């Protein structure tokens, strides 16, 4: 239990004694908005020094919680971070080969899915040599852009932070409700399912890496590894720098934000 925290209590808090709000202009802020969680991490000269992880309360909507934590938190509310990166997760998305712009992204989306929902905006992120078009929540974006200086915020889709390379690999990102699947061969593809058992097993070849809200003790983990014996938790790349305070952290759970 964290005493005298003064705001909504996180399920995980890492903040070294040397962390100082006076140095925020030197720090990079990385925010991740997931389906069942909200978390943010702070980097100092490329090394992660702080992490706070929250579960959404049952008596608040996701957007209500996000607004309250930004307004109540003692330093998340600071406007003078060096950089601010916001990582979004999207259940509705599509991969387009090559690079695109906002106009083309909107046209592709309209062709595939029709008119965009009134409460949504179409965005895109680059991943490897491709682009992923996805749907983001207007209320969240409007709040964040008004809260911070819009020019400071960089919006990224979670999959765009995966270390995709020439190897044949598949990432299963569990979000606490369903599973985001990303594979790189024979061509890049990303999609979402509420039931991983419905995944086309013929696509799960090569390195099958598990990340997100799953542990060795979860029923899903045991079922999955029993069916697919080459599935394993993803390991962080050696170039990701964490302070000594992170020594007991499950890297695969925070894989996305640590790759930001």
N, C-alpha and C positions, 0 to 999 in steps of 0.2 A: 504494500500500500504506500502510495506517495503522499506524504504529509505536506499540508500547507502549499499545495501546488497553485491554488488560486484560480483555476479554470477547469474545464472538463478533463477528467482524468484519462490519460492514455493507457493502453494495455501494455505498452512498452515505452520506456523513456531512457534515452542515453544522452546525457549532457555533461560534459566534463567540467570540472571546477574552473578551468581556464576560459570557458566560454563567456564572452562578454558582449552585451548588447552594444557597447560602444564601438565594437569592431565590425558591426554588421555590414558596413559599406565595403569591407574586404571579403565578405563571405558570399558564396553562391547558394541560393535557395532552390531545392528540388522538391516539388509537390507532386504527389501521386493520388489521383482520385479513382478509387476502385469501386466495384459493385457493393462490397460489404465493408470497406475500410477507407479511411483517409489517413495518409501519412506524409510526413515531410522530413527531409534530411538537409543538413547543412555541410557544405564543403569549405575548407580553408586551404587555399593554394593546392587544390586538387585532391585533398585528403578529407574523407568524411569524418566529421568530429561530433555530430549530433544526429539523433533520429528520434522521432515521436510517431507512434502508431496508434490510431484510434479505430474503434468499431462504432458504427452508427447506432445511436440509441433507438430503442423501439418506439419511443414516443415522438420522434422527429423524422421528417423527410430528409433525404440526403442533402437537398439544397438548404433546408433550414439549419441543419447541423453545420454545413460548411460556412454559412454566414455567421453563425454564432461563434465558431472556433476562431475565425479570422478577427472578429470584433473583440473577443475576450482574451485572446492569447497575448502574453506580455511582449513578445518580440516577433511573432508571425505577422503582426499588424504593422510592423515597421515598413516604411516605404523606401528605404535607402539601401537595399541589398545591391551587391555588385551585379548579379544577374538573377533572374527568376525563370525557372523552367517548370511548366505545368504538364504533367503526364496524364493523358486521358486513356480510358479503356472504352471500347465501343463494341457492342454486340452486332451492329450492322455495318459492314465494310466490304470493300471489293478491291482487288489488286488490278492495277493497270500497268502494262509494260512501259518502261521509259519514264521520262520526266513530264510533268504536266503543270498547268497553271490553274488558278481559281476558276476561271471561266470554263475551261475544259472539264474540270472536276465536276462542276455543277451540271454540265451537259451530259456527261457520262452517267451521273447519278439519276438524272431525270429520265434518261433512256432506259435504265435498268429498273428503277423503282417508282417512277412517276414523280409527282409533285412532292417536294420536301415538306415534312411536318411543320406546322406553324411554330412550334416551340423548339425547332432544331436548325442547325447551321451545318452546311457541308464543308468539311475541311479535308486536307490531304497531308500525308507525311511521306517522305522518301525512305525507302528501305532497299538497301543494296542498289541494284540498277533499275528498280521499279518504284511505283508510287502506290500508296494505299489511300483510297478515298473512304471517308467515314463520316458518321453523323454525330454531332456534338450538341449538348444542351445549351440553348440560348441563355437561359437564366443563369447558369454557372458562368458562362463566358462573359456576359454583361457585368456580372458582379465582380469578377476578377479584374477585368479591364478597367472598371471604375475604381476599384480598390487600390490597384497599383497603377503606375504609369504604363499605359498600353505598350509603349515602345520597348519597355524592359522585359515584357513577358514573351517567352518562347513556348508555343504549344506543340507538344509531341504526342503521337499515338504510341502506346506501350510497345507494340511490335517493332516500331522503328528503332528501338533501343536494343533489340536482340542482336547479338554478335553473329549475324549470318555470314557465312563464308562459303568457299567452294565445296566444302564437305557436304555429304548427304546427311542432313540432320532435321529433326522435328522437335519443336518445343510444344509442350502441353502446359499452358498457363491456367492454373485453377484459381478462380476468383471468389470462391466461397459459395457460389450458386451454380456455375457451369464451368465450361472449359474452352479456352481460346486455343485453337490449333494453328501452328505456323510451320510450314515445311518448305524447303528450298529446292527440292528436286522432285520431278523432272523440271518443274518451273515453280516459282514462288506462289504460294497460296496461303491465305489467312481466312479463317471462318470461326464461328462460335457455335457451341452446342450446349444444351443444358444436361445432356447425358453422354459422357465420354464413351459409353459402351456402343453408341451408334456410329462411332468413328469408323471410317473405311480402313480396316486393319492392313490392307495391301499398301497403304501409303505410309505406314509406320515402320519404315525400314531405315537402316543406317543408325545414327545416334539418336536415341529417343530420350529427350531431356525433360525432366519434370521441374516446374517452378511454381511459385505462388503458394496458395493456401492449401497445402497438403503436407502431411508428415508421414513418417514410417509407421505411425500408429493408426493412421486413418484407414478405414475400410476400403476406400477407393484405391489407396496405395497398394494394399495387399492384393486386391482383385486385379489391378492393372499389371503389377509385376508378376503375378501368377500367370496371366494370359500372355504377357509380352516380357519375356525374361531379360531382354536387353534394355528395358526401361530403367533409368537411374536419375537421381537428383543431379541437377546441373551444378557445376562448380564455377565459382567466380574466376575470371581471368586474372593472372598474376599482376597485370597493370592496374587493377582496381585497388586503390589505397584506402585502408581503413585504419583509424586510430586504434590504440591498444584497448580502448573501452569496448570495441566490437568483437572481442576475442570469442565470446560465447554465442554470437549471433548466427542464426541459420541463414547462410548466404542465399540458398535457393529460394527462400521465402521472400527476400527483399531483392531478388535478382534484377528486377526491372529498374527500381530506383537506384541501385548501386551501379547500373550501367548508364546512368544519365550523365 
